[in-house]
Amino acid sequence: MDAIVAAAVITSGGRVLVIRRAVAEGALSWQFPAGKAEPGESAQDAAVREAAEETGVTVTASRVLGERVHPGSGARIAYVACDLVAGTARPVSSREVAEVRWVSAEDADELTAGSIYEPVRQYLARGRSEP
């Protein structure tokens, strides 16, 4: 089985961090910072690592919001709720990330063409880390 992809759903001040891939993955040019978990790495640890590698921010992972096989990419994705600890979001690797933005949940939904996984949508609608 392929490694799981961990997507970091990073919130701060009522906004969520999204990135625009330098090379679009199909229709998925805007998405959450994400990448494959390394062997033996949990989805939460992978989300924290990917957030730093792609956007330069330090985050803490609070919980996995859910998993699915993405309908567009076919990848197995775990969505991990993360809180910003430190740093200013920026594209760390221009090869991977063209742009970063802090946006409202509504804007994130629009940028991702309505493809946000329903448990993530509900989490963002609640405005953060309620159980």
N, CA, C and O atoms as a GROMACS GRO file, in nm:
protein
  524
    1MET      N    1   0.084  -0.119   0.000
    1MET     CA    2   0.000   0.000   0.000
    1MET      C    3   0.089   0.125   0.000
    1MET      O    4   0.192   0.130   0.068
    2ASP      N    5   0.048   0.225  -0.076
    2ASP     CA    6   0.124   0.349  -0.081
    2ASP      C    7   0.122   0.418   0.054
    2ASP      O    8   0.030   0.400   0.134
    3ALA      N    9   0.225   0.497   0.078
    3ALA     CA   10   0.232   0.576   0.202
    3ALA      C   11   0.116   0.674   0.206
    3ALA      O   12   0.070   0.723   0.102
    4ILE      N   13   0.069   0.700   0.326
    4ILE     CA   14  -0.038   0.797   0.342
    4ILE      C   15   0.018   0.937   0.323
    4ILE      O   16   0.132   0.965   0.360
    5VAL      N   17  -0.063   1.024   0.265
    5VAL     CA   18  -0.028   1.165   0.251
    5VAL      C   19  -0.091   1.237   0.369
    5VAL      O   20  -0.210   1.221   0.397
    6ALA      N   21  -0.011   1.316   0.438
    6ALA     CA   22  -0.061   1.393   0.552
    6ALA      C   23  -0.082   1.538   0.507
    6ALA      O   24   0.010   1.602   0.457
    7ALA      N   25  -0.204   1.587   0.526
    7ALA     CA   26  -0.239   1.725   0.492
    7ALA      C   27  -0.252   1.804   0.622
    7ALA      O   28  -0.329   1.766   0.710
    8ALA      N   29  -0.177   1.913   0.632
    8ALA     CA   30  -0.179   1.997   0.752
    8ALA      C   31  -0.287   2.104   0.738
    8ALA      O   32  -0.276   2.193   0.654
    9VAL      N   33  -0.391   2.094   0.820
    9VAL     CA   34  -0.499   2.194   0.821
    9VAL      C   35  -0.462   2.292   0.933
    9VAL      O   36  -0.500   2.275   1.049
   10ILE      N   37  -0.388   2.397   0.895
   10ILE     CA   38  -0.328   2.490   0.991
   10ILE      C   39  -0.420   2.610   1.008
   10ILE      O   40  -0.452   2.680   0.911
   11THR      N   41  -0.463   2.634   1.132
   11THR     CA   42  -0.550   2.748   1.160
   11THR      C   43  -0.482   2.844   1.256
   11THR      O   44  -0.403   2.806   1.342
   12SER      N   45  -0.516   2.971   1.237
   12SER     CA   46  -0.469   3.078   1.325
   12SER      C   47  -0.557   3.200   1.304
   12SER      O   48  -0.579   3.243   1.190
   13GLY      N   49  -0.607   3.255   1.412
   13GLY     CA   50  -0.687   3.377   1.403
   13GLY      C   51  -0.809   3.365   1.313
   13GLY      O   52  -0.844   3.461   1.244
   14GLY      N   53  -0.873   3.248   1.313
   14GLY     CA   54  -0.994   3.230   1.233
   14GLY      C   55  -0.968   3.208   1.084
   14GLY      O   56  -1.062   3.210   1.004
   15ARG      N   57  -0.842   3.188   1.047
   15ARG     CA   58  -0.808   3.165   0.907
   15ARG      C   59  -0.735   3.032   0.893
   15ARG      O   60  -0.688   2.974   0.992
   16VAL      N   61  -0.726   2.985   0.770
   16VAL     CA   62  -0.658   2.859   0.741
   16VAL      C   63  -0.552   2.884   0.635
   16VAL      O   64  -0.572   2.965   0.544
   17LEU      N   65  -0.440   2.814   0.646
   17LEU     CA   66  -0.329   2.831   0.552
   17LEU      C   67  -0.346   2.736   0.433
   17LEU      O   68  -0.360   2.615   0.450
   18VAL      N   69  -0.343   2.794   0.313
   18VAL     CA   70  -0.345   2.714   0.191
   18VAL      C   71  -0.224   2.751   0.106
   18VAL      O   72  -0.169   2.861   0.117
   19ILE      N   73  -0.185   2.657   0.022
   19ILE     CA   74  -0.071   2.680  -0.066
   19ILE      C   75  -0.113   2.654  -0.210
   19ILE      O   76  -0.204   2.576  -0.237
   20ARG      N   77  -0.044   2.722  -0.301
   20ARG     CA   78  -0.062   2.694  -0.443
   20ARG      C   79   0.063   2.623  -0.491
   20ARG      O   80   0.173   2.676  -0.482
   21ARG      N   81   0.045   2.503  -0.540
   21ARG     CA   82   0.156   2.422  -0.589
   21ARG      C   83   0.222   2.490  -0.710
   21ARG      O   84   0.154   2.549  -0.793
   22ALA      N   85   0.354   2.481  -0.717
   22ALA     CA   86   0.428   2.534  -0.832
   22ALA      C   87   0.390   2.458  -0.958
   22ALA      O   88   0.382   2.516  -1.067
   23VAL      N   89   0.366   2.329  -0.944
   23VAL     CA   90   0.318   2.246  -1.053
   23VAL      C   91   0.185   2.187  -1.008
   23VAL      O   92   0.181   2.108  -0.915
   24ALA      N   93   0.078   2.227  -1.074
   24ALA     CA   94  -0.055   2.181  -1.034
   24ALA      C   95  -0.065   2.030  -1.044
   24ALA      O   96  -0.014   1.968  -1.138
   25GLU      N   97  -0.130   1.971  -0.945
   25GLU     CA   98  -0.155   1.826  -0.943
   25GLU      C   99  -0.297   1.805  -0.994
   25GLU      O  100  -0.391   1.795  -0.916
   26GLY      N  101  -0.310   1.800  -1.126
   26GLY     CA  102  -0.443   1.795  -1.186
   26GLY      C  103  -0.511   1.930  -1.161
   26GLY      O  104  -0.454   2.035  -1.187
   27ALA      N  105  -0.633   1.924  -1.111
   27ALA     CA  106  -0.707   2.047  -1.081
   27ALA      C  107  -0.670   2.102  -0.943
   27ALA      O  108  -0.722   2.204  -0.900
   28LEU      N  109  -0.580   2.032  -0.874
   28LEU     CA  110  -0.548   2.067  -0.736
   28LEU      C  111  -0.430   2.163  -0.728
   28LEU      O  112  -0.323   2.125  -0.679
   29SER      N  113  -0.446   2.286  -0.773
   29SER     CA  114  -0.334   2.378  -0.760
   29SER      C  115  -0.332   2.437  -0.619
   29SER      O  116  -0.225   2.456  -0.562
   30TRP      N  117  -0.449   2.467  -0.560
   30TRP     CA  118  -0.458   2.516  -0.422
   30TRP      C  119  -0.494   2.400  -0.332
   30TRP      O  120  -0.584   2.321  -0.364
   31GLN      N  121  -0.425   2.388  -0.221
   31GLN     CA  122  -0.450   2.280  -0.128
   31GLN      C  123  -0.386   2.312   0.007
   31GLN      O  124  -0.324   2.417   0.023
   32PHE      N  125  -0.402   2.222   0.101
   32PHE     CA  126  -0.335   2.236   0.230
   32PHE      C  127  -0.191   2.188   0.213
   32PHE      O  128  -0.165   2.102   0.129
   33PRO      N  129  -0.096   2.241   0.293
   33PRO     CA  130   0.040   2.185   0.289
   33PRO      C  131   0.030   2.034   0.315
   33PRO      O  132  -0.039   1.990   0.407
   34ALA      N  133   0.099   1.956   0.234
   34ALA     CA  134   0.084   1.810   0.245
   34ALA      C  135   0.202   1.738   0.181
   34ALA      O  136   0.272   1.792   0.096
   35GLY      N  137   0.220   1.615   0.225
   35GLY     CA  138   0.322   1.530   0.165
   35GLY      C  139   0.314   1.390   0.224
   35GLY      O  140   0.247   1.367   0.324
   36LYS      N  141   0.385   1.298   0.159
   36LYS     CA  142   0.383   1.158   0.203
   36LYS      C  143   0.454   1.141   0.337
   36LYS      O  144   0.561   1.198   0.361
   37ALA      N  145   0.393   1.061   0.422
   37ALA     CA  146   0.457   1.023   0.548
   37ALA      C  147   0.576   0.933   0.517
   37ALA      O  148   0.568   0.848   0.428
   38GLU      N  149   0.683   0.952   0.590
   38GLU     CA  150   0.801   0.867   0.573
   38GLU      C  151   0.778   0.736   0.649
   38GLU      O  152   0.694   0.732   0.739
   39PRO      N  153   0.851   0.630   0.614
   39PRO     CA  154   0.832   0.502   0.684
   39PRO      C  155   0.844   0.520   0.836
   39PRO      O  156   0.941   0.577   0.885
   40GLY      N  157   0.743   0.470   0.908
   40GLY     CA  158   0.743   0.478   1.054
   40GLY      C  159   0.696   0.612   1.109
   40GLY      O  160   0.687   0.628   1.231
   41GLU      N  161   0.664   0.706   1.023
   41GLU     CA  162   0.621   0.840   1.067
   41GLU      C  163   0.469   0.843   1.075
   41GLU      O  164   0.401   0.795   0.984
   42SER      N  165   0.415   0.898   1.182
   42SER     CA  166   0.270   0.912   1.195
   42SER      C  167   0.220   1.024   1.104
   42SER      O  168   0.298   1.110   1.061
   43ALA      N  169   0.091   1.023   1.075
   43ALA     CA  170   0.032   1.130   0.994
   43ALA      C  171   0.050   1.264   1.064
   43ALA      O  172   0.077   1.365   0.998
   44GLN      N  173   0.036   1.267   1.197
   44GLN     CA  174   0.053   1.393   1.270
   44GLN      C  175   0.196   1.446   1.258
   44GLN      O  176   0.216   1.565   1.235
   45ASP      N  177   0.294   1.358   1.274
   45ASP     CA  178   0.434   1.401   1.262
   45ASP      C  179   0.464   1.446   1.119
   45ASP      O  180   0.537   1.543   1.099
   46ALA      N  181   0.409   1.376   1.020
   46ALA     CA  182   0.432   1.413   0.880
   46ALA      C  183   0.370   1.549   0.850
   46ALA      O  184   0.430   1.629   0.778
   47ALA      N  185   0.252   1.578   0.904
   47ALA     CA  186   0.187   1.708   0.881
   47ALA      C  187   0.272   1.821   0.939
   47ALA      O  188   0.288   1.925   0.876
   48VAL      N  189   0.326   1.800   1.059
   48VAL     CA  190   0.412   1.902   1.122
   48VAL      C  191   0.536   1.925   1.036
   48VAL      O  192   0.576   2.039   1.013
   49ARG      N  193   0.597   1.817   0.990
   49ARG     CA  194   0.718   1.827   0.907
   49ARG      C  195   0.689   1.896   0.775
   49ARG      O  196   0.763   1.985   0.733
   50GLU      N  197   0.582   1.856   0.709
   50GLU     CA  198   0.547   1.915   0.579
   50GLU      C  199   0.515   2.064   0.592
   50GLU      O  200   0.551   2.142   0.504
   51ALA      N  201   0.448   2.103   0.700
   51ALA     CA  202   0.418   2.245   0.721
   51ALA      C  203   0.548   2.326   0.724
   51ALA      O  204   0.557   2.432   0.662
   52ALA      N  205   0.647   2.276   0.797
   52ALA     CA  206   0.776   2.345   0.806
   52ALA      C  207   0.849   2.344   0.672
   52ALA      O  208   0.902   2.447   0.629
   53GLU      N  209   0.852   2.228   0.604
   53GLU     CA  210   0.926   2.215   0.478
   53GLU      C  211   0.865   2.299   0.366
   53GLU      O  212   0.938   2.352   0.282
   54GLU      N  213   0.733   2.312   0.364
   54GLU     CA  214   0.668   2.382   0.254
   54GLU      C  215   0.641   2.529   0.282
   54GLU      O  216   0.644   2.611   0.190
   55THR      N  217   0.614   2.564   0.409
   55THR     CA  218   0.573   2.702   0.438
   55THR      C  219   0.658   2.772   0.543
   55THR      O  220   0.640   2.892   0.567
   56GLY      N  221   0.752   2.701   0.606
   56GLY     CA  222   0.840   2.763   0.704
   56GLY      C  223   0.778   2.791   0.839
   56GLY      O  224   0.840   2.859   0.921
   57VAL      N  225   0.658   2.740   0.865
   57VAL     CA  226   0.595   2.765   0.994
   57VAL      C  227   0.613   2.645   1.087
   57VAL      O  228   0.625   2.531   1.042
   58THR      N  229   0.613   2.673   1.216
   58THR     CA  230   0.616   2.569   1.318
   58THR      C  231   0.473   2.552   1.368
   58THR      O  232   0.407   2.648   1.406
   59VAL      N  233   0.426   2.427   1.367
   59VAL     CA  234   0.290   2.398   1.411
   59VAL      C  235   0.292   2.282   1.509
   59VAL      O  236   0.389   2.207   1.517
   60THR      N  237   0.183   2.270   1.583
   60THR     CA  238   0.158   2.150   1.663
   60THR      C  239   0.036   2.082   1.604
   60THR      O  240  -0.060   2.149   1.563
   61ALA      N  241   0.039   1.951   1.599
   61ALA     CA  242  -0.075   1.873   1.548
   61ALA      C  243  -0.163   1.835   1.667
   61ALA      O  244  -0.114   1.783   1.767
   62SER      N  245  -0.293   1.862   1.654
   62SER     CA  246  -0.382   1.828   1.764
   62SER      C  247  -0.454   1.696   1.743
   62SER      O  248  -0.471   1.619   1.838
   63ARG      N  249  -0.498   1.668   1.620
   63ARG     CA  250  -0.569   1.542   1.596
   63ARG      C  251  -0.590   1.520   1.446
   63ARG      O  252  -0.582   1.614   1.366
   64VAL      N  253  -0.617   1.396   1.412
   64VAL     CA  254  -0.653   1.362   1.274
   64VAL      C  255  -0.802   1.386   1.259
   64VAL      O  256  -0.883   1.333   1.335
   65LEU      N  257  -0.838   1.467   1.161
   65LEU     CA  258  -0.979   1.501   1.137
   65LEU      C  259  -1.051   1.392   1.057
   65LEU      O  260  -1.173   1.380   1.064
   66GLY      N  261  -0.975   1.313   0.984
   66GLY     CA  262  -1.033   1.206   0.904
   66GLY      C  263  -0.938   1.166   0.793
   66GLY      O  264  -0.838   1.232   0.768
   67GLU      N  265  -0.972   1.055   0.728
   67GLU     CA  266  -0.892   1.003   0.616
   67GLU      C  267  -0.986   0.969   0.502
   67GLU      O  268  -1.102   0.933   0.523
   68ARG      N  269  -0.933   0.980   0.380
   68ARG     CA  270  -1.008   0.938   0.262
   68ARG      C  271  -0.913   0.911   0.147
   68ARG      O  272  -0.796   0.948   0.151
   69VAL      N  273  -0.964   0.844   0.046
   69VAL     CA  274  -0.895   0.836  -0.082
   69VAL      C  275  -0.946   0.957  -0.160
   69VAL      O  276  -1.065   0.969  -0.187
   70HIS      N  277  -0.853   1.048  -0.194
   70HIS     CA  278  -0.893   1.173  -0.259
   70HIS      C  279  -0.956   1.143  -0.395
   70HIS      O  280  -0.898   1.070  -0.476
   71PRO      N  281  -1.074   1.200  -0.421
   71PRO     CA  282  -1.143   1.169  -0.547
   71PRO      C  283  -1.068   1.220  -0.671
   71PRO      O  284  -1.086   1.166  -0.780
   72GLY      N  285  -0.987   1.323  -0.656
   72GLY     CA  286  -0.914   1.377  -0.771
   72GLY      C  287  -0.781   1.309  -0.796
   72GLY      O  288  -0.748   1.277  -0.910
   73SER      N  289  -0.705   1.288  -0.689
   73SER     CA  290  -0.569   1.235  -0.704
   73SER      C  291  -0.558   1.084  -0.683
   73SER      O  292  -0.463   1.021  -0.729
   74GLY      N  293  -0.657   1.026  -0.612
   74GLY     CA  294  -0.650   0.884  -0.579
   74GLY      C  295  -0.557   0.852  -0.463
   74GLY      O  296  -0.540   0.736  -0.427
   75ALA      N  297  -0.497   0.955  -0.404
   75ALA     CA  298  -0.406   0.935  -0.291
   75ALA      C  299  -0.485   0.915  -0.162
   75ALA      O  300  -0.593   0.970  -0.144
   76ARG      N  301  -0.428   0.834  -0.074
   76ARG     CA  302  -0.487   0.815   0.060
   76ARG      C  303  -0.437   0.929   0.147
   76ARG      O  304  -0.316   0.942   0.171
   77ILE      N  305  -0.529   1.013   0.196
   77ILE     CA  306  -0.492   1.135   0.268
   77ILE      C  307  -0.550   1.134   0.408
   77ILE      O  308  -0.667   1.101   0.430
   78ALA      N  309  -0.464   1.173   0.505
   78ALA     CA  310  -0.507   1.198   0.642
   78ALA      C  311  -0.502   1.348   0.663
   78ALA      O  312  -0.399   1.412   0.638
   79TYR      N  313  -0.611   1.405   0.707
   79TYR     CA  314  -0.619   1.549   0.733
   79TYR      C  315  -0.594   1.573   0.881
   79TYR      O  316  -0.666   1.520   0.966
   80VAL      N  317  -0.492   1.653   0.912
   80VAL     CA  318  -0.447   1.672   1.049
   80VAL      C  319  -0.469   1.818   1.091
   80VAL      O  320  -0.417   1.910   1.029
   81ALA      N  321  -0.546   1.837   1.198
   81ALA     CA  322  -0.568   1.970   1.252
   81ALA      C  323  -0.439   2.017   1.319
   81ALA      O  324  -0.382   1.947   1.403
   82CYS      N  325  -0.393   2.137   1.281
   82CYS     CA  326  -0.268   2.192   1.334
   82CYS      C  327  -0.289   2.336   1.378
   82CYS      O  328  -0.368   2.409   1.319
   83ASP      N  329  -0.217   2.375   1.481
   83ASP     CA  330  -0.219   2.513   1.529
   83ASP      C  331  -0.084   2.577   1.506
   83ASP      O  332   0.020   2.515   1.528
   84LEU      N  333  -0.086   2.702   1.461
   84LEU     CA  334   0.037   2.777   1.438
   84LEU      C  335   0.106   2.806   1.570
   84LEU      O  336   0.042   2.852   1.665
   85VAL      N  337   0.236   2.778   1.578
   85VAL     CA  338   0.316   2.808   1.697
   85VAL      C  339   0.406   2.928   1.670
   85VAL      O  340   0.414   3.020   1.751
   86ALA      N  341   0.475   2.927   1.556
   86ALA     CA  342   0.569   3.034   1.524
   86ALA      C  343   0.596   3.038   1.375
   86ALA      O  344   0.572   2.941   1.303
   87GLY      N  345   0.647   3.153   1.330
   87GLY     CA  346   0.690   3.166   1.192
   87GLY      C  347   0.593   3.245   1.107
   87GLY      O  348   0.476   3.262   1.141
   88THR      N  349   0.645   3.291   0.995
   88THR     CA  350   0.566   3.362   0.895
   88THR      C  351   0.559   3.273   0.771
   88THR      O  352   0.662   3.235   0.715
   89ALA      N  353   0.438   3.242   0.730
   89ALA     CA  354   0.420   3.151   0.617
   89ALA      C  355   0.476   3.214   0.489
   89ALA      O  356   0.450   3.330   0.457
   90ARG      N  357   0.554   3.132   0.417
   90ARG     CA  358   0.614   3.173   0.291
   90ARG      C  359   0.645   3.047   0.211
   90ARG      O  360   0.658   2.940   0.269
   91PRO      N  361   0.657   3.058   0.079
   91PRO     CA  362   0.698   2.942   0.002
   91PRO      C  363   0.846   2.912   0.030
   91PRO      O  364   0.933   2.991  -0.007
   92VAL      N  365   0.875   2.801   0.095
   92VAL     CA  366   1.013   2.765   0.128
   92VAL      C  367   1.086   2.716   0.005
   92VAL      O  368   1.200   2.756  -0.021
   93SER      N  369   1.021   2.630  -0.072
   93SER     CA  370   1.082   2.576  -0.193
   93SER      C  371   1.000   2.620  -0.313
   93SER      O  372   0.887   2.575  -0.332
   94SER      N  373   1.055   2.710  -0.395
   94SER     CA  374   0.981   2.758  -0.512
   94SER      C  375   0.957   2.646  -0.613
   94SER      O  376   0.870   2.658  -0.700
   95ARG      N  377   1.033   2.536  -0.602
   95ARG     CA  378   1.009   2.420  -0.686
   95ARG      C  379   0.875   2.355  -0.653
   95ARG      O  380   0.806   2.303  -0.741
   96GLU      N  381   0.838   2.360  -0.524
   96GLU     CA  382   0.715   2.294  -0.479
   96GLU      C  383   0.597   2.389  -0.462
   96GLU      O  384   0.485   2.358  -0.501
   97VAL      N  385   0.624   2.506  -0.402
   97VAL     CA  386   0.516   2.596  -0.361
   97VAL      C  387   0.534   2.732  -0.427
   97VAL      O  388   0.639   2.796  -0.413
   98ALA      N  389   0.430   2.776  -0.500
   98ALA     CA  390   0.436   2.906  -0.569
   98ALA      C  391   0.385   3.019  -0.480
   98ALA      O  392   0.432   3.132  -0.492
   99GLU      N  393   0.290   2.989  -0.392
   99GLU     CA  394   0.225   3.095  -0.314
   99GLU      C  395   0.162   3.035  -0.189
   99GLU      O  396   0.119   2.920  -0.189
  100VAL      N  397   0.157   3.114  -0.082
  100VAL     CA  398   0.086   3.075   0.039
  100VAL      C  399  -0.012   3.186   0.074
  100VAL      O  400   0.014   3.304   0.048
  101ARG      N  401  -0.124   3.149   0.133
  101ARG     CA  402  -0.225   3.248   0.174
  101ARG      C  403  -0.296   3.202   0.299
  101ARG      O  404  -0.329   3.084   0.314
  102TRP      N  405  -0.320   3.296   0.390
  102TRP     CA  406  -0.412   3.274   0.501
  102TRP      C  407  -0.548   3.321   0.452
  102TRP      O  408  -0.563   3.437   0.412
  103VAL      N  409  -0.648   3.234   0.455
  103VAL     CA  410  -0.779   3.267   0.400
  103VAL      C  411  -0.890   3.221   0.495
  103VAL      O  412  -0.867   3.142   0.586
  104SER      N  413  -1.010   3.272   0.470
  104SER     CA  414  -1.127   3.224   0.544
  104SER      C  415  -1.162   3.084   0.495
  104SER      O  416  -1.115   3.040   0.390
  105ALA      N  417  -1.245   3.015   0.572
  105ALA     CA  418  -1.290   2.882   0.530
  105ALA      C  419  -1.363   2.890   0.397
  105ALA      O  420  -1.348   2.802   0.313
  106GLU      N  421  -1.442   2.996   0.377
  106GLU     CA  422  -1.516   3.013   0.252
  106GLU      C  423  -1.420   3.031   0.135
  106GLU      O  424  -1.439   2.972   0.029
  107ASP      N  425  -1.316   3.114   0.154
  107ASP     CA  426  -1.219   3.135   0.047
  107ASP      C  427  -1.140   3.007   0.017
  107ASP      O  428  -1.109   2.979  -0.098
  108ALA      N  429  -1.108   2.931   0.122
  108ALA     CA  430  -1.038   2.804   0.101
  108ALA      C  431  -1.123   2.710   0.016
  108ALA      O  432  -1.072   2.643  -0.073
  109ASP      N  433  -1.252   2.707   0.045
  109ASP     CA  434  -1.343   2.622  -0.031
  109ASP      C  435  -1.348   2.666  -0.176
  109ASP      O  436  -1.348   2.582  -0.267
  110GLU      N  437  -1.351   2.796  -0.199
  110GLU     CA  438  -1.355   2.849  -0.335
  110GLU      C  439  -1.225   2.818  -0.410
  110GLU      O  440  -1.228   2.775  -0.525
  111LEU      N  441  -1.111   2.841  -0.345
  111LEU     CA  442  -0.981   2.817  -0.408
  111LEU      C  443  -0.960   2.670  -0.444
  111LEU      O  444  -0.895   2.638  -0.544
  112THR      N  445  -1.016   2.581  -0.362
  112THR     CA  446  -0.999   2.437  -0.386
  112THR      C  447  -1.116   2.380  -0.467
  112THR      O  448  -1.134   2.258  -0.472
  113ALA      N  449  -1.193   2.466  -0.529
  113ALA     CA  450  -1.305   2.424  -0.616
  113ALA      C  451  -1.404   2.334  -0.542
  113ALA      O  452  -1.458   2.240  -0.600
  114GLY      N  453  -1.428   2.364  -0.414
  114GLY     CA  454  -1.528   2.289  -0.337
  114GLY      C  455  -1.488   2.148  -0.304
  114GLY      O  456  -1.574   2.065  -0.273
  115SER      N  457  -1.357   2.117  -0.309
  115SER     CA  458  -1.313   1.978  -0.289
  115SER      C  459  -1.271   1.947  -0.145
  115SER      O  460  -1.218   1.839  -0.119
  116ILE      N  461  -1.294   2.039  -0.052
  116ILE     CA  462  -1.254   2.015   0.087
  116ILE      C  463  -1.336   1.899   0.145
  116ILE      O  464  -1.458   1.894   0.133
  117TYR      N  465  -1.265   1.806   0.207
  117TYR     CA  466  -1.325   1.688   0.270
  117TYR      C  467  -1.423   1.734   0.378
  117TYR      O  468  -1.391   1.823   0.456
  118GLU      N  469  -1.541   1.674   0.382
  118GLU     CA  470  -1.649   1.722   0.469
  118GLU      C  471  -1.610   1.734   0.616
  118GLU      O  472  -1.644   1.836   0.677
  119PRO      N  473  -1.539   1.638   0.679
  119PRO     CA  474  -1.499   1.659   0.819
  119PRO      C  475  -1.407   1.781   0.837
  119PRO      O  476  -1.411   1.846   0.941
  120VAL      N  477  -1.325   1.813   0.736
  120VAL     CA  478  -1.240   1.932   0.743
  120VAL      C  479  -1.326   2.057   0.729
  120VAL      O  480  -1.306   2.155   0.800
  121ARG      N  481  -1.421   2.053   0.638
  121ARG     CA  482  -1.513   2.166   0.619
  121ARG      C  483  -1.586   2.197   0.751
  121ARG      O  484  -1.599   2.313   0.790
  122GLN      N  485  -1.634   2.092   0.818
  122GLN     CA  486  -1.705   2.111   0.945
  122GLN      C  487  -1.613   2.167   1.052
  122GLN      O  488  -1.652   2.255   1.128
  123TYR      N  489  -1.491   2.117   1.058
  123TYR     CA  490  -1.391   2.167   1.153
  123TYR      C  491  -1.366   2.316   1.131
  123TYR      O  492  -1.364   2.394   1.226
  124LEU      N  493  -1.346   2.355   1.006
  124LEU     CA  494  -1.320   2.496   0.975
  124LEU      C  495  -1.443   2.583   1.003
  124LEU      O  496  -1.429   2.697   1.047
  125ALA      N  497  -1.562   2.530   0.978
  125ALA     CA  498  -1.685   2.605   1.003
  125ALA      C  499  -1.705   2.632   1.152
  125ALA      O  500  -1.761   2.734   1.190
  126ARG      N  501  -1.657   2.540   1.236
  126ARG     CA  502  -1.668   2.560   1.381
  126ARG      C  503  -1.568   2.664   1.429
  126ARG      O  504  -1.578   2.714   1.541
  127GLY      N  505  -1.472   2.697   1.344
  127GLY     CA  506  -1.379   2.803   1.379
  127GLY      C  507  -1.259   2.758   1.460
  127GLY      O  508  -1.197   2.841   1.526
  128ARG      N  509  -1.224   2.630   1.458
  128ARG     CA  510  -1.100   2.580   1.518
  128ARG      C  511  -1.116   2.456   1.596
  128ARG      O  512  -1.194   2.367   1.562
  129SER      N  513  -1.039   2.451   1.707
  129SER     CA  514  -1.015   2.324   1.772
  129SER      C  515  -1.119   2.281   1.875
  129SER      O  516  -1.084   2.233   1.983
  130GLU      N  517  -1.247   2.299   1.843
  130GLU     CA  518  -1.348   2.236   1.929
  130GLU      C  519  -1.341   2.086   1.905
  130GLU      O  520  -1.302   2.042   1.797
  131PRO      N  521  -1.379   2.006   2.003
  131PRO     CA  522  -1.376   1.860   1.983
  131PRO      C  523  -1.473   1.815   1.876
  131PRO      O  524  -1.482   1.695   1.848
   0.00000   0.00000   0.00000
